[in-house]
Amino acid sequence: MSVQKQRAEVLQPGRLSFNNRVQLGEGTTFLPGKKDPSITHLIDHVLTHGYVILPSLFPAPLVSRALSKLTRLESASLETSGPASHGGRNPFEGYQTRRVYALADKSRVFDEFAINETVLKLNDYFLQENYLLTSFHTVTIASGEREQSMHTDDGLIQLPRPKPLMGVGTMVALDPFTSTNGATTLIPGSHLWPDSRLPQRSEMISAIMPAGSMVYFLNTVWHSGGANISSEPRRSLTVQYCQPWIRPIENMIVAVGWEDLDVVPKRLLQLLGFSLNDFMGYVDGRAPRTGVEMRKRRLIEWGVREKEKEREREEKFKNGSKL
Ligand SMILES: O=C(O)CCC(=O)C(=O)O
């Protein structure tokens, strides 16, 4: 029996098979998922160009609430808003670029940006079921910032092209993205390229779009933050999603008790995921162990507040029953 036939027999009916895999040029392969007819034109644009701009996707009041919160976060302490919130720590983050990581933990204001219906429909087609959020942070490129280095978001996953799609990225414009304020730049069609073709700046276009818009792109697209030669910051946020299988089978970090990680052998801690692979695995822009200690402090503070509330309720009840 041929290997393909054996595979077909093992796979359950209706499940994606290796045979359904689509190859885009020499750059990207993926297993297409559910195709919602209302977004066929968007899907087609991504298949051909590697990206699509979704103009004015988010309403102005939401963008305005996000900007107010961002302003507060960027003026708060590094302890509150994370170590890159006053400026990046390396050329990739950008020394004149402020990033507030872990938006899901910062404010409920940002939630809508991660669960937009159109974006999730695009993900349903390009990613496999149960895909995950892999990055969710703001990117404020201040006046004077230089171009970021050109990269693809799957750069740390060293597999040859044509490469299975590992995820998709998005940039949401909180300010209008213009040709001078550092709009994201990308190379249309670069998701089709083989490894042998390297990007040139001259091939990049700027994702010029009004505030509230989003540019959605495959992980195999070459792109970068633009240089900001204007006098105003370019405020934005990025929401990135990855394939559901980019994670360990057991969720080790939640499974292991955080009470006393000091007794766990260092090597085991590293294997459990309390470690970084380049910038993968960080917690709010910090080492995971630091993140856990921060979370423990917050849980303890929360416990104290809850206890206090309970004591006040009991007190009220006692006083009420005396009346
Ligand atoms: O800020 C941008 O426009 C792009 C940022 C980016 O691609 C990144 O930091 O990975």
The ligand as an SDF file (V2000), in Angstrom:
LIG
                    3D

 10  9  0  0  0  0  0  0  0  0999 V2000
    5.8890   48.6510   13.5800 O   0  0  0  0  0  0  0  0  0  0  0  0
    5.7030   48.1300   12.4820 C   0  0  0  0  0  0  0  0  0  0  0  0
    5.1600   48.6990   11.5560 O   0  0  0  0  0  0  0  0  0  0  0  0
    6.1500   46.7030   12.2550 C   0  0  0  0  0  0  0  0  0  0  0  0
    6.7300   46.0650   13.4750 C   0  0  0  0  0  0  0  0  0  0  0  0
    7.1950   44.6830   13.2580 C   0  0  0  0  0  0  0  0  0  0  0  0
    7.1190   44.1300   12.2110 O   0  0  0  0  0  0  0  0  0  0  0  0
    7.7840   43.9580   14.3850 C   0  0  0  0  0  0  0  0  0  0  0  0
    8.1760   44.5620   15.3800 O   0  0  0  0  0  0  0  0  0  0  0  0
    7.9190   42.7080   14.2730 O   0  0  0  0  0  0  0  0  0  0  0  0
  1  2  2  0
  2  3  1  0
  2  4  1  0
  4  5  1  0
  5  6  1  0
  6  7  2  0
  6  8  1  0
  8  9  2  0
  8 10  1  0
M  END
$$$$
